[in-house]
Each structure stands twice: as structure tokens, then as C-alpha cells.
């Protein structure tokens, strides 16, 4: 799993982590500090930082594996984009009822984005 995926998991599940886990994760992935720099910042050993991050990353992966929230949300976004493209095409239809239905679909998609 790459950094972008871990950051996405953190965005979804970060509030479920301990304060120390959040601090280590944010310093590593948001501020791009080294393990040694994080250790100095938090007053713990480099190994302690490594262990904390390893446990945190495993916990985030485990949460996603059990709940599937991130993958489900990404799938919904992809499907919504496809529906939006279809609604856009249908909005040009000569039948007024079809065009009106397409406009309503577009409106509903905007509601989902809010």
C-alpha cells in the first residue's frame, strides 16, 4: 500500500486512533519528517516511532478490510461520475421529458456531493 492510500485511510479512520498515533502519522505523512525527527519532536526513540507507525498503518488497513468504507465510497464516486456523464448526454435529448429527467438526475448528483 502506498502513501496516498494510507493518507486516504487516515482521512477516513484517523479519528479512531489514539492521540499519539495521530501525532506520529501526521508528522510522518503530512509533514514528511524522518523517524529520528519525529522521535525528537515527541521525546521517544526512533524505534518507538517505527513501532507506533507500523501498528497504526496495520490498524488503518485492518479497519478498511473490516468496514470497506473507503473502497465503497470510491466506487460510489466513480459510479456517480458515470451517471453524471450520462445525464449530461441525455440533457441534450429532443424529448422534453427525457431532458427534464436528466436535469433531475444532475440535481440529485449535486445533492450527493454536498
C-alpha positions in Angstrom: 0.0 0.0 0.0 1.5 3.4 -1.0 1.5 6.6 0.9 -1.5 8.1 -0.9 -3.6 5.1 0.1 -2.5 5.3 3.7 -3.3 9.0 3.8 -6.8 8.3 2.4 -7.4 5.6 5.1 -6.2 8.1 7.7 -8.7 10.7 6.4 -11.5 8.2 7.0 -10.4 6.4 10.2 -7.9 8.8 11.8 -10.4 9.9 14.5 -10.4 6.3 15.8 -6.7 6.4 16.5 -5.0 7.4 19.8 -3.6 10.9 20.1 0.0 9.5 19.9 -0.8 7.5 16.8 -2.3 10.6 15.1 0.7 12.7 16.0 3.2 10.2 14.7 1.2 9.6 11.5 0.7 13.3 10.8 4.4 14.2 11.4 5.4 11.3 9.1 3.0 11.7 6.3 1.8 15.3 6.4 5.0 17.0 7.5 7.4 14.4 5.9 9.6 14.2 9.0 12.1 11.3 9.4 11.6 8.7 12.2 14.5 10.4 14.1 13.0 13.8 13.7 9.6 12.5 14.9 11.3 10.8 17.9 13.0 14.1 18.9 9.7 16.0 18.5 7.8 13.5 20.6 10.5 12.6 23.1 10.6 8.9 22.1 13.1 6.6 20.4 13.3 6.2 16.6 12.4 2.5 17.2 9.3 3.7 19.2 8.2 5.9 16.3 8.7 3.0 13.9 6.7 0.6 16.1 3.9 3.2 16.5 3.7 3.9 12.8 3.8 0.1 11.9 0.9 -0.5 14.3 -1.0 2.5 13.1 -0.7 1.5 9.5 -1.7 -2.1 10.2 -4.7 -0.7 12.2 -5.8 1.5 9.4 -5.6 -1.4 6.9 -7.5 -3.6 9.2 -10.3 -1.0 9.7 -10.6 -0.8 5.9 -10.6 -4.5 5.5 -13.4 -4.9 8.1 -15.6 -2.0 7.1 -14.7 -1.3 3.4 -15.8 2.3 3.8 -13.1 3.7 1.6 -13.5 1.3 -1.2 -17.3 1.6 -1.1 -17.0 5.4 -1.2 -14.6 5.4 -4.1 -16.9 3.1 -6.0 -19.9 5.3 -5.4 -17.9 8.3 -6.6 -16.9 6.5 -9.8 -20.5 5.4 -10.4 -21.8 8.9 -9.7 -19.3 10.4 -12.3 -20.6 7.9 -14.9 -24.2 8.7 -14.1 -23.4 12.4 -14.4 -21.9 11.9 -17.8 -24.9 10.0 -18.9 -27.3 12.7 -17.5 -25.3 15.3 -19.3 -25.7 13.5 -22.6 -29.4 12.9 -22.0 -29.9 16.6 -21.2 -29.4 17.3 -24.9 -32.3 14.9 -25.9 -35.1 16.4 -28.0 -37.8 14.8 -25.9 -38.5 17.3 -23.1 -39.4 14.6 -20.6 -36.0 12.9 -21.1 -34.2 16.2 -20.8 -36.1 17.0 -17.6 -35.3 13.6 -16.1 -31.6 14.2 -17.0 -31.7 17.6 -15.2 -33.3 16.0 -12.2 -30.5 13.3 -12.1 -27.9 16.0 -12.3 -29.6 17.8 -9.4 -29.6 14.6 -7.3 -26.0 14.0 -8.0 -25.1 17.6 -6.8 -27.0 16.7 -3.6 -24.8 13.7 -3.1 -21.7 15.8 -3.5 -22.7 18.1 -0.6 
